[in-house]
Each structure stands twice: as C-alpha cells, then as structure tokens.
Amino acid sequence: MSTVIWLLTSPRIPAGLLTIEAWDALHDADAVAGFGDSPTVQAVRDAGIDVELVDDAAAFLEEGGVWIVGDDGDEELRESLAEYVAGGEIELEVVYGSWDPPGARLLDLVAAVDQLHADEGGCPWHREQSHESLAPFLLEEAYEVLDAIAAGETRELEEELGDLLFQPVLHARLAAGREEFDIDDVAGALVDKIIRRHPHVWGDADPDDLYEHWHSAKAAEKPDRDHPADGLSRQLPSMAFAAKVIDRFADAGKPLDLPALPESVKVEADDAGEFLLAAVAAARAAGVDPELALRRAIVEKAGLDQAE
C-alpha cells in the first residue's frame, strides 16, 4: 500500500512560506509531484527538491509521495484518491503547507474586479461605468442590506452584504484606472482612521471617554468644519437627516430649539410609529409632501441654508 501526502497550500500566501510539517514532508519524500508549474512548485524546486510535473497521476499514486495540490484543488484527482482510500489501496495523509489568513477571499474579490475591467477578457459593461453611473446601485444595495436585517434572514444578509461590498471595490477600481487611488489606499486610510478614533484600543486613553475621543479625533481630521452638520449627507431621507442633525447639534453642546408637541399629545415608544404615520397622513391631507416639508423645517431650524 502506497502513502500519498496531500500537500495543501494557499495561493494567497507567498509560495515559500510553508509550515515546518510541509518542508519536513517534502525533504523526506521519495517522490514529489504535481500537475502544474505553480509558484509553490517553483519555490520547492528553488529549495533543491525535485518536483515531477505529470499529466497522469496513476504512476505516482502507485508509488506514493508528496502531491503538491494545484490552486484549483485538483478536484478530479481528489475524487479518485477518495475511492482508493475507501478501497484500502492507498493511505492518505493531509498536510497543510499554509492557510488562508482572515479576509483572504477579499483578495479574490479584488482580483475578480480587476478581471472585469481587463482590456482582454473583461466585461464591456463594467469598463463603460463611472462613479456616477454606479451610484444608484450603491444606494440600492444598502437598502437591500437593511431589508435583510429587518427580515432576520442570515443567509440573505450574507448575500446582500456581498453585493454591497462589491460596490466600493468597483469604485476603487475605477479610480485606480485613472491613477487617482486604489483599494489599498481606501483600506489603508480606513485603518488609520479607525486607529485614530480609538485611542482607548490602540493606546492608553480612558475607555470611559470613548465618545470624547471619537469626536475630538473627527474634529482634528476636519478642522475646516465649523457647523455641527458639516459633512452630513444631504442625500439622506428627511427622517434620517433630521435625526442626524438633531444628534450633531446635541453632540456639539448646542441643542436645537425644536418645536414642542401640544401638552395633550403624549408619544410613548410603542406608539411612535403610529404617531409618525398619522403625521404623514395629515401632511398628505393638507396637500403637503411630508418628505420635503420635514427637510425644509430641519434646514431652517438648523440654519443649514446659510451653512451650505
């Protein structure tokens, strides 16, 4: 009975960074083989180990040794091995030469998006897109994520998050094609921002003051902003926009002088939705678009018309 060592490596890790177990198996093997001349095969050869490239693995399986699995997983050979092992003809040992680090499939996503934009073999539709043409998809995918969260569907949320993640990678690829910035610039800037805004995690700041850390870091990043609502997207729906503006003023220590409900009207948490629905219905009955009316009211109350 022959013994086959099935050597699995990650194509996302530099080929020579193999585990001690992998290198020991390679040095001790009577034969080392694989289907293709992969970076791992080349690294093993550079270490002085002979690797035979074969089209048919039958002879190798009969004698045994270390098989360097290709990037595609060598699925057909794996299925044949399973039959041999089940029949007691081969003893199989799996050795991991390297593992994917957390987030490794993000590299595959970047590579896939690069291929979509390739001049040869790419997608004509993707090559024609711009930040402006893709913008509606970004908003649409964000709302679909919210739908999945509201539905409590884990699998659906996983899929929708993937669709949403696709969008910033696409935008970064467009920018890279214009030599403006690339996905590493985007990720690097985000990591730097996260670290700056969490000195209680990456430093010795007091975690009890985390909100102060957050706001002071934001203020230092945008010293030109002198209005509490500066930087707040005007593309937000009016309800979300109004809530954000109110919070921004409160965080700045300048709470807005908001209109009060009549004393006879008491809104409990459980009734808030019904109250807002009634307000929308009343606005419609008065011939007013509630979305525009609320936006005008918060813009005037916060002085945002002067801040623009």
QUIRA-V744679 format. One record per pair of residues at least 24 apart in sequence whose ideal C-beta (glycine too) atoms are under 10 Angstrom apart, sorted by the first residue. I is the first residue (numbers start at 1). J is the second residue. Records with the same first field share a line. If there is no record, write none. Layout:
I=J, J
This chain:
1=64, 84, 88, 89, 90, 91
2=31, 60, 61, 62, 63, 64, 65, 84, 89, 90, 91, 92
3=29, 30, 63, 64, 65, 66, 90, 91, 92, 93
4=31, 33, 57, 60, 61, 63, 64, 65, 66, 67, 77, 81, 84, 85, 90, 91, 92, 93, 94
5=29, 32, 64, 65, 66, 67, 68, 91, 92, 93, 94, 95
6=66, 67, 68, 69, 74, 77, 78, 81, 92, 93, 94, 95, 96
7=32, 34, 40, 44, 66, 67, 68, 69, 93, 94, 95, 96, 97, 98
8=40, 67, 68, 69, 73, 74, 94, 95, 96, 97, 98, 99
9=38, 39, 40, 43, 44, 68, 69, 70, 71, 95, 96, 97, 98, 99, 100
10=40, 71, 96, 97, 98, 99, 100, 101, 104
11=38, 39, 40, 70, 71, 72, 98, 100, 104, 107, 108
12=71, 98, 99, 100, 101, 103, 104, 105, 106, 107, 108, 111
13=39, 40, 97, 98, 99, 100, 101, 104
14=39, 40, 43, 98
15=39, 40, 41, 42, 43, 44, 46, 97, 98
16=40, 42, 43, 44, 46, 47, 97, 98
17=43, 97, 98
18=43, 44, 47, 95, 96, 97, 98
19=95, 96, 97, 98, 99
21=95, 96, 97
22=66, 68, 95, 96, 97, 98
23=47, 49, 95, 97
24=95
25=65, 66, 93, 95, 97
26=51, 65, 66, 68, 95, 97
27=66
28=65, 66
29=64, 65, 66, 67
30=63, 64, 65, 66
31=59, 60, 63, 64, 65, 66, 67
32=60, 65, 66, 67, 68
33=57, 59, 60, 61, 63, 65, 66, 67, 68
34=60, 66, 67, 68, 69, 70, 74, 77
35=67, 68, 69, 70, 72, 74, 76, 77
36=68, 70, 71, 72, 74
37=70
38=68, 69, 70, 71, 72
39=71
40=68, 69, 70, 71, 97, 98
41=68, 70
43=68, 97
44=68, 97
57=81
61=89, 90
62=89, 90
64=90, 91, 92
66=93, 95, 97
67=92
68=97
69=94, 97
103=187
106=165, 169, 183, 187
107=183
109=162, 165, 166, 169, 183
110=169, 172, 173, 176, 182, 183, 184, 187
112=166, 169
113=166, 169, 170, 172, 173, 174, 176, 183
114=169, 173, 176, 177, 183
116=169, 170, 173
117=170, 173, 174, 176, 177
126=170, 173, 174
127=174, 177
129=170, 171, 173, 174
130=171, 174
131=170, 171, 174, 175
133=174
134=166, 167, 170, 171, 174
135=167, 171, 235
137=163, 164, 166, 167, 170
138=164, 166, 167, 168, 170, 171
139=167, 235
140=164, 167
141=165, 166, 167
142=167
192=221
193=217, 218, 221
196=220, 221
197=221
211=251
214=251
215=251, 252
218=251
219=252
225=307
226=307
227=252, 302, 303, 304, 306, 307, 308
228=252, 253, 254, 256, 302, 303, 304, 307
229=298, 299, 302, 303, 304, 307, 308
230=304, 307, 308
232=302, 304, 307
234=295, 299, 304, 308
236=295
237=291, 294, 295
238=289, 290, 291, 292, 293, 294, 295, 296, 297, 298, 299
239=276, 280, 290, 291, 294, 295, 298
241=291, 294, 295, 298, 299, 304
242=294, 295, 297, 298, 299, 301, 302
243=298
244=298
245=298, 299, 301, 302, 304
246=298, 301, 302
248=302
249=301, 302
254=302
256=298, 301, 302, 303
257=301
258=297, 298, 301, 302
259=297, 301
